[in-house]
Amino acid sequence: MPTLLQIDGAVADRASRTRVLTNAVAEAWMGRGDAFTVVQRDLHDDQPPHLRERAQHWPEALRGGDPLEESTRRMQDRLIAELLDADALVVGAPMYNYAMPSTLKAWIDLVHVPGVTASWAGSERPLAGLPAVIVTAQGGPLEPEVQDFVTAPLAHLFAAGFGMEVHVVGTSRTLAEMLPELGAEWAAADLRRAEAEAAELGRTISAG
């Protein structure tokens, strides 16, 4: 049963363009057949905690005997299991104040574990070859900094760290309804373009 893991890092409201785009990927994925399922993790409504212990960055074999508090271990194990059980990944990563949301960074810190999800000392990468779709949005006109501050770090993590096949879809001028000078018609057309691109990825990315 091919499973898409949908990670939403944006504020949970109707204005979220990245949620429009992650939903486009998810709906197209499910449209491929009854066997195609989606597991959604909403990082806004169910916010992951930041790292509490240094040992969380390492698997048990590399902790030097340091135990994890039981509830912390269960929570982190659950997030890692969701990722490892997925056949594809879509991540909503808006640019907030020239950075990715802190909830998304917290999720990354919890699931990036050398020797478990990433390679350590030549170990295999269990996510290698699986597709990861990053969708992003920013309030103003397109700036190259959105790549430097948001999508490039995520793409590097997923590609170099996890060995995944990375795709990026983005839109901009999401504040056009509040700031008419940004061009509401242009912004709406660009969102439609990005939504179509996201849906195409949902229909065509590898199902594992």
Beta strands, then each sheet from edge to edge (+ up, - down):
strand 1: 3-8
strand 2: 37-42
strand 3: 88-92
strand 4: 131-137
strand 5: 165-171
sheet 1: 2+ 1+ 3+ 4+ 5+
end
